[in-house]
Amino acid sequence: MSQNIYLTGFMGSGKSRVGRELAQTLGRPFIDTDERIRQLYSLSAGDFIRQKGEEAFRQAEQSALKSIAEQEEFAVVATGGGLPVYPGNRQIMKESGITATLEISLEAITARLSDAEKATRPLWSQERFIQRQPYYQDCEIHLDATRTPAEIVAEFRQKAEKFLQEVPYRTRIFQKLLRQCAKDSAAFGLFQKDDRILVGLSGGEDSFMLMELLHTLRRKMPFPLEIVAANIDVGYPGFDATPIEAYCRARGWEFHHRRLPELYSLLTSDIVGEKPCPRCSRLRRGQLHFLLKELHCNKLALGQHLDDLCVSFLMSLFHGGGLKTMGPNVPADGGAARLIRPLWGLEKADIHAAADFFDFPKTQSCPYEPLLEERGDRKYLEELLQTLDGRFPGVREAMRHSMGDLRLEHLLDKRFTPPGKL
């Protein structure tokens, strides 16, 4: 389901103005079906009708609408005044999103438009205005078009609150991630009955997406599953966990914040040099393990995805650390708990695309980020991975397959050489 927002109403009701305002407010694309026709046929709606007739225009308009419904995701669409009247169009809109109509009297529209503007609209008439009203009334949301665009947008957001809340979870990309996450988690037995899972919520989009996916999966599980979020604040200057906590509270998630500013003194440049990440990661992980016991959780979930696994594999390979990566389900706390990575099979680009539909809070980035962007090994390997994908399309999926298909007899580890063969 594409979950678009379709604005309907008679010509001159303000669909384009309101649509642009709504799209800007929601941070989504804006599409005008009349403009789409102009782009496709190099004709305005009025010229198209005058040259080729109304029926030909309606067929072209429906073709454009079908394309929008199939290809666009959560776009704001201003439709032509007669679009809802043509057979099949209302069904297309309702199956691919939500419909809203701008209600206004013909007298108010007449007062808005000049004679020149009305002259460019070949289907302008009181008879058509009356004839189209039942089709506009069929919309799910009715808006007062006599108000300002900002006021109409506020009215829409209030009336469509439930729809707007559910959109991110209904998008094609989120549903793709959900299916893959469920499949990958089952492959490594990540979830068991009565698990209480502590999620390391750093504040980045990967960890937020992990929380959203886990809570969505939890509702589909055949057994109980508890999820707890925790943020470890090591005292980086400017970092504020308040937006993270507010988001969690709004979603009804259990959240814990552990602030330990004294740890920042262990991450200064004179101690860690230009490579703070390993020590910072160990410090955060250590605190999460303390919380794991304190909150009576049996699993710790982290947000590493497939790109992270591929980069870690390359990092270990190039540094001579052996053929290894981040396992999806490994022992923690000496085997008393498990460390799981539910996103292990998801690509970073897909997570980013899905996150675009959520209003995740923005947090202060690591103060070392400019240095890591410039000289960090991990950043270099991330860019290398992208370069490799240009030469070997689907390289991440290929590496995923290879990391799960070890050919020990073709490697150099003597432990796996058959006796008498040395």
VENMOSUL-V418448 format. One record per residue. N is the residue number from 0. PHI is phi in whole degrees, 0 to 359 (NA if undefined). NEAR is the number of other ideal C-beta (glycine too) atoms within 12 Angstrom. D_LAST is the distance of its C-alpha to the last C-alpha in Angstrom with 2 decimals. Layout:
N;PHI;NEAR;D_LAST / N;PHI;NEAR;D_LAST
This chain:
0;NA;24;59.79 / 1;275;34;60.61 / 2;58;35;63.07 / 3;279;42;65.40 / 4;248;46;68.84 / 5;254;48;71.61 / 6;260;50;75.00 / 7;239;48;77.99 / 8;152;44;81.69 / 9;292;42;84.55 / 10;304;38;84.54 / 11;92;31;85.50 / 12;280;40;84.31 / 13;100;35;81.80 / 14;299;45;78.48 / 15;292;29;76.93 / 16;298;27;78.10 / 17;293;41;76.99 / 18;299;40;73.72 / 19;296;26;72.79 / 20;296;29;73.73 / 21;293;42;71.73 / 22;299;29;68.64 / 23;294;17;68.81 / 24;296;23;69.28 / 25;274;28;66.30 / 26;70;17;64.13 / 27;240;30;63.74 / 28;292;26;64.46 / 29;246;30;68.04 / 30;228;37;68.98 / 31;248;32;72.49 / 32;297;46;72.77 / 33;295;36;75.71 / 34;291;26;73.66 / 35;298;33;70.76 / 36;298;34;73.28 / 37;300;21;74.45 / 38;294;17;70.92 / 39;283;21;70.25 / 40;240;23;73.60 / 41;56;11;75.12 / 42;221;21;78.13 / 43;289;23;79.50 / 44;302;39;80.14 / 45;296;25;83.87 / 46;294;19;83.53 / 47;299;30;81.13 / 48;294;30;83.68 / 49;294;18;86.57 / 50;274;17;84.86 / 51;242;20;82.94 / 52;95;15;84.58 / 53;292;24;83.61 / 54;298;15;81.74 / 55;297;20;79.38 / 56;295;34;78.84 / 57;297;30;78.06 / 58;293;23;75.46 / 59;295;31;73.79 / 60;296;39;74.02 / 61;292;31;72.36 / 62;299;24;69.54 / 63;295;35;68.98 / 64;296;45;69.12 / 65;299;25;66.49 / 66;297;24;64.19 / 67;296;37;64.72 / 68;297;32;64.09 / 69;277;19;60.83 / 70;254;18;59.41 / 71;271;30;60.83 / 72;228;32;59.71 / 73;56;39;62.29 / 74;257;38;64.65 / 75;264;41;68.38 / 76;240;48;70.26 / 77;269;40;73.96 / 78;263;52;75.28 / 79;295;45;78.28 / 80;302;44;81.50 / 81;262;35;81.55 / 82;301;47;77.85 / 83;293;39;78.15 / 84;281;27;80.94 / 85;291;31;78.99 / 86;306;15;77.66 / 87;96;20;74.05 / 88;291;33;73.68 / 89;295;30;74.33 / 90;294;19;71.70 / 91;302;30;69.12 / 92;293;37;69.89 / 93;289;26;69.90 / 94;279;20;66.62 / 95;239;31;64.90 / 96;164;41;66.49 / 97;236;34;69.75 / 98;248;39;73.19 / 99;224;44;75.89 / 100;242;40;79.35 / 101;264;42;81.59 / 102;267;30;85.06 / 103;199;32;88.06 / 104;282;21;91.55 / 105;296;28;92.58 / 106;298;14;95.24 / 107;292;21;92.66 / 108;294;30;90.51 / 109;301;22;93.65 / 110;291;14;94.51 / 111;285;21;91.05 / 112;264;22;91.04 / 113;280;13;93.30 / 114;299;10;95.14 / 115;295;9;92.85 / 116;294;16;89.74 / 117;293;21;91.26 / 118;292;12;92.20 / 119;277;20;88.55 / 120;252;29;87.64 / 121;293;24;88.90 / 122;253;30;88.49 / 123;283;27;90.44 / 124;190;19;93.16 / 125;294;17;94.47 / 126;299;12;94.05 / 127;293;23;90.30 / 128;302;30;89.97 / 129;292;15;91.55 / 130;294;18;89.68 / 131;272;32;86.24 / 132;305;26;86.83 / 133;300;15;85.61 / 134;287;27;82.28 / 135;291;37;81.86 / 136;295;19;82.89 / 137;286;22;80.02 / 138;288;33;77.56 / 139;283;24;75.86 / 140;233;33;77.02 / 141;245;25;80.45 / 142;238;38;81.01 / 143;277;27;84.26 / 144;280;35;84.25 / 145;277;22;87.35 / 146;272;22;85.34 / 147;286;16;83.31 / 148;306;29;79.76 / 149;297;17;78.38 / 150;291;21;80.45 / 151;293;36;79.36 / 152;297;33;75.69 / 153;298;20;76.25 / 154;296;26;77.98 / 155;298;38;75.11 / 156;298;24;72.48 / 157;289;17;74.59 / 158;284;23;75.14 / 159;254;31;71.59 / 160;304;15;69.89 / 161;296;15;68.00 / 162;300;27;66.86 / 163;295;31;65.65 / 164;291;17;63.73 / 165;272;20;61.94 / 166;308;34;61.18 / 167;303;33;57.84 / 168;275;30;56.45 / 169;260;27;57.71 / 170;295;31;56.31 / 171;299;25;53.83 / 172;291;32;51.16 / 173;293;33;51.47 / 174;295;24;51.35 / 175;297;23;48.21 / 176;299;41;46.55 / 177;297;34;47.83 / 178;296;21;46.37 / 179;293;29;42.96 / 180;297;43;42.95 / 181;297;27;43.91 / 182;295;19;41.22 / 183;293;31;38.44 / 184;292;36;39.68 / 185;293;21;39.69 / 186;298;18;36.12 / 187;246;23;34.90 / 188;55;16;37.72 / 189;288;36;39.28 / 190;240;35;42.69 / 191;229;22;43.79 / 192;303;13;47.24 / 193;67;15;49.12 / 194;298;32;46.68 / 195;240;28;48.31 / 196;253;45;46.50 / 197;266;44;46.97 / 198;255;47;46.67 / 199;284;43;46.13 / 200;258;46;48.97 / 201;285;36;48.62 / 202;109;37;51.51 / 203;277;31;49.50 / 204;294;32;49.84 / 205;296;37;46.34 / 206;288;38;47.20 / 207;295;38;50.66 / 208;295;41;49.28 / 209;301;44;46.89 / 210;297;43;49.97 / 211;296;39;51.96 / 212;293;44;49.25 / 213;295;41;48.63 / 214;292;30;52.36 / 215;291;28;52.81 / 216;296;34;49.94 / 217;303;30;51.34 / 218;290;16;54.55 / 219;259;19;52.71 / 220;288;23;50.56 / 221;278;12;51.45 / 222;217;13;51.11 / 223;294;15;52.30 / 224;210;29;50.40 / 225;253;27;51.57 / 226;231;38;50.76 / 227;235;34;51.54 / 228;257;41;51.36 / 229;217;40;50.91 / 230;243;40;51.14 / 231;257;40;49.90 / 232;255;32;52.09 / 233;270;34;50.68 / 234;93;27;53.91 / 235;301;31;53.31 / 236;302;16;56.74 / 237;87;14;58.57 / 238;283;27;56.43 / 239;225;20;58.66 / 240;275;31;57.37 / 241;303;20;60.84 / 242;297;23;60.31 / 243;295;37;57.06 / 244;297;26;58.90 / 245;298;20;61.86 / 246;297;28;59.73 / 247;297;31;58.09 / 248;297;18;61.47 / 249;297;15;62.94 / 250;273;27;60.18 / 251;78;13;60.71 / 252;267;29;57.26 / 253;288;25;56.65 / 254;223;29;55.81 / 255;229;29;55.02 / 256;241;26;55.10 / 257;245;30;53.60 / 258;260;22;54.87 / 259;226;26;53.27 / 260;298;16;54.63 / 261;293;13;53.44 / 262;289;27;49.84 / 263;298;28;50.81 / 264;296;17;51.17 / 265;272;22;47.40 / 266;242;30;46.83 / 267;289;20;48.95 / 268;298;16;47.64 / 269;287;10;47.77 / 270;261;17;45.26 / 271;260;23;42.91 / 272;66;15;43.55 / 273;259;18;42.95 / 274;230;20;40.41 / 275;281;30;42.42 / 276;301;26;40.67 / 277;302;23;37.79 / 278;290;23;40.24 / 279;301;31;42.94 / 280;298;27;40.59 / 281;295;19;39.52 / 282;296;29;43.19 / 283;296;36;44.31 / 284;298;27;41.51 / 285;298;24;42.36 / 286;292;30;45.99 / 287;295;39;45.17 / 288;292;30;43.28 / 289;299;22;46.40 / 290;295;33;48.49 / 291;307;35;46.15 / 292;286;20;47.14 / 293;298;16;50.70 / 294;264;26;51.42 / 295;59;18;49.68 / 296;261;35;47.21 / 297;251;29;43.95 / 298;218;40;42.30 / 299;246;43;42.17 / 300;253;47;42.23 / 301;242;42;41.47 / 302;263;37;42.32 / 303;292;37;39.13 / 304;246;41;38.95 / 305;299;41;36.51 / 306;300;39;37.07 / 307;296;36;36.18 / 308;296;37;32.91 / 309;294;39;32.02 / 310;294;32;33.06 / 311;296;33;31.18 / 312;297;32;27.97 / 313;295;30;28.60 / 314;300;29;29.63 / 315;295;21;26.45 / 316;298;21;24.35 / 317;284;17;26.41 / 318;264;17;26.57 / 319;71;9;22.85 / 320;268;14;23.56 / 321;94;16;20.89 / 322;272;25;21.55 / 323;207;19;24.57 / 324;209;30;28.29 / 325;273;28;31.33 / 326;290;23;30.88 / 327;291;35;33.97 / 328;211;27;34.07 / 329;232;22;32.43 / 330;294;16;33.48 / 331;222;28;36.15 / 332;53;22;37.85 / 333;66;11;35.12 / 334;94;10;35.18 / 335;285;16;38.97 / 336;219;28;39.43 / 337;234;32;37.64 / 338;254;34;37.42 / 339;240;39;37.98 / 340;230;38;38.26 / 341;297;51;40.51 / 342;268;45;40.68 / 343;303;41;36.94 / 344;257;39;37.41 / 345;260;42;40.65 / 346;278;34;40.98 / 347;303;30;42.90 / 348;298;23;45.38 / 349;291;32;46.37 / 350;297;39;46.89 / 351;296;22;49.02 / 352;296;23;51.03 / 353;291;39;51.76 / 354;296;33;52.67 / 355;298;24;55.30 / 356;270;35;57.43 / 357;259;31;57.36 / 358;258;23;59.43 / 359;293;31;56.71 / 360;292;27;58.05 / 361;263;18;57.02 / 362;240;27;55.81 / 363;298;21;55.50 / 364;283;18;52.16 / 365;299;27;49.91 / 366;295;20;51.50 / 367;273;29;48.17 / 368;302;21;47.97 / 369;302;13;49.43 / 370;294;20;46.87 / 371;292;24;43.98 / 372;295;16;45.39 / 373;277;13;45.50 / 374;230;16;42.29 / 375;289;23;40.18 / 376;298;25;36.51 / 377;296;30;37.02 / 378;297;22;40.09 / 379;299;19;38.32 / 380;288;27;35.54 / 381;297;26;38.23 / 382;291;19;39.93 / 383;297;23;36.71 / 384;300;32;36.12 / 385;294;22;39.66 / 386;296;13;39.11 / 387;298;21;36.00 / 388;295;23;38.12 / 389;291;12;40.55 / 390;271;12;37.92 / 391;237;17;35.99 / 392;307;11;38.68 / 393;79;17;37.55 / 394;297;25;34.53 / 395;296;32;34.92 / 396;294;22;34.80 / 397;295;20;31.78 / 398;293;30;29.95 / 399;302;27;31.16 / 400;295;16;29.64 / 401;294;21;26.27 / 402;293;27;26.14 / 403;254;21;26.63 / 404;222;12;24.09 / 405;286;15;20.59 / 406;248;13;17.80 / 407;300;14;14.88 / 408;290;13;12.33 / 409;254;12;13.73 / 410;252;14;13.49 / 411;249;13;11.32 / 412;277;14;11.39 / 413;297;12;8.23 / 414;297;12;10.69 / 415;251;16;10.81 / 416;272;14;7.34 / 417;306;10;8.01 / 418;307;8;7.27 / 419;82;5;5.72 / 420;260;8;3.82 / 421;284;9;0.00
